[in-house]
């Protein structure tokens, strides 16, 4: 099952690349921005609960889709870009085994413990 989940995330990451390719931005913006959502780890400077909340907000695919759709409906290419980057980043993280965080520890994710 783990392999199936990772393959699903690979497909979703590939979708983010395809969607990005349809946007009016130079190709190099994708690799530059793809790690930007990890800035959300700054919440862990406060404590694990705040860190998990901020991190999960930036890594929630539903929020990524909502941002992208709002951009589409308002013809704001920067919002579409933000949605695609958030979606692609969340897929990439999950493909690598980094899931949404529980409030007790950064390593405790919905995919299991990081490092096991």
C-alpha positions in Angstrom: 0.0 0.0 0.0 2.9 2.4 0.8 4.1 2.0 -2.8 0.7 2.8 -4.2 0.4 5.9 -2.1 3.9 7.1 -3.2 3.0 6.5 -6.8 -0.2 8.5 -6.4 1.9 11.4 -5.0 4.3 11.1 -7.9 1.4 11.4 -10.3 0.1 14.5 -8.4 3.6 16.1 -8.4 3.8 15.5 -12.2 0.3 17.1 -12.5 1.7 20.2 -10.7 4.5 20.4 -13.3 2.0 20.1 -16.2 -0.2 22.8 -14.6 2.8 25.0 -14.1 3.8 24.6 -17.7 0.5 26.2 -18.7 1.2 29.3 -16.7 2.9 32.5 -18.0 6.0 32.1 -15.9 9.5 31.2 -16.8 10.4 27.5 -16.2 13.0 28.4 -13.5 10.3 29.7 -11.2 9.1 26.2 -10.4 12.4 24.9 -8.9 13.0 28.3 -7.2 9.5 28.3 -5.5 8.9 24.6 -4.9 10.6 24.6 -1.4 9.0 27.9 -0.4 6.2 26.3 1.6 8.8 24.9 4.0 9.2 28.4 5.4 6.1 27.3 7.4 8.4 25.3 9.7 9.1 28.6 11.4 6.1 27.9 13.5 8.1 25.3 15.3 10.1 28.2 16.9 7.1 28.8 19.1 6.3 25.2 20.0 5.3 21.9 18.4 1.6 22.6 18.5 1.9 26.0 16.7 4.5 24.5 14.4 2.2 21.7 13.3 -0.7 24.1 12.8 1.3 26.5 10.6 3.0 23.6 8.7 -0.2 21.8 8.0 -1.9 24.9 6.8 0.9 25.4 4.2 0.9 21.7 3.2 -2.9 21.1 2.9 -3.8 20.1 -0.6 -7.3 21.4 -0.2 -6.0 24.8 0.6 -3.7 24.6 -2.4 -6.6 23.8 -4.7 -8.7 26.5 -3.1 -5.9 29.1 -3.7 -5.5 27.9 -7.3 -9.2 28.0 -8.0 -9.6 31.5 -6.6 -6.8 32.5 -8.9 -8.5 30.9 -11.8 -11.8 32.6 -11.0 -10.3 36.0 -10.6 -7.8 35.6 -13.4 -4.9 36.2 -11.0 -2.0 34.2 -12.4 0.1 34.7 -9.2 -2.6 33.0 -7.1 -2.8 30.1 -9.6 1.0 29.9 -9.3 0.8 29.8 -5.5 -1.9 27.1 -5.7 0.2 25.0 -8.1 3.3 25.4 -6.0 1.6 24.5 -2.7 0.0 21.5 -4.4 3.2 20.3 -6.0 5.2 20.8 -2.8 2.7 18.9 -0.7 2.8 16.0 -3.2 6.6 16.1 -3.3 6.8 16.0 0.5 4.4 13.0 0.8 6.2 11.2 -2.0 9.3 11.5 0.2 7.5 10.3 3.3 6.8 13.7 5.0 3.2 14.0 5.9 1.0 16.4 7.8 2.2 16.9 11.4 0.7 15.9 14.7 1.1 18.5 17.4 3.4 16.4 19.7 6.5 16.2 17.4 7.7 17.3 14.0 8.6 13.7 13.3 5.1 12.4 14.0 3.1 12.6 10.7 -0.1 11.1 9.3 2.2 8.8 7.3 4.0 7.5 10.4 7.2 8.5 12.1 9.8 10.2 10.0 13.0 8.2 10.0 11.4 4.8 10.5 
